[in-house]
């Protein structure tokens, strides 16, 4: 009998605590999970784009006047940034989850700025990479 009242008391305490918490707590956790999954998709896309860059450079025609060059480096940078995005997204997910539970969440600006700068630099790398390929070698590849 004593155990029954103890269980009932514990459940009542949990219900009272849930009423004191943020009423949007579940919605916030689901939004956090969606954000985490979006970061994962972005990371996979970055890694895939890195592989694509390397593979496209390898598919150049054999008589191209320019050596394959540093295309593999750009692809490697994309893959590394993708892996870092996975690590940071996992860390960010758990930090936000803890802040939601404590009802102390404040959106951090540094991750937005850091990820924007990383994508901006990678974009400049792609533009440079694409426009340094001689057009003659592309025409030879497309004709064959």
Secondary structure, 3 states (H helix, E strand, C coil): CHHHHHHHHHHHHHHHHHHHCCCCHHHHHHHHHHHHHHHHHHHHHHHHHHHHHHHHHHCCCCCCCCCCCCHHHHHHHHHHHHHHHHHHHHHHHHHHHHHHHHCCCCCCCHHHHHHHHHHHHHHHHHHHHHHCCCHHHHHHHHHC
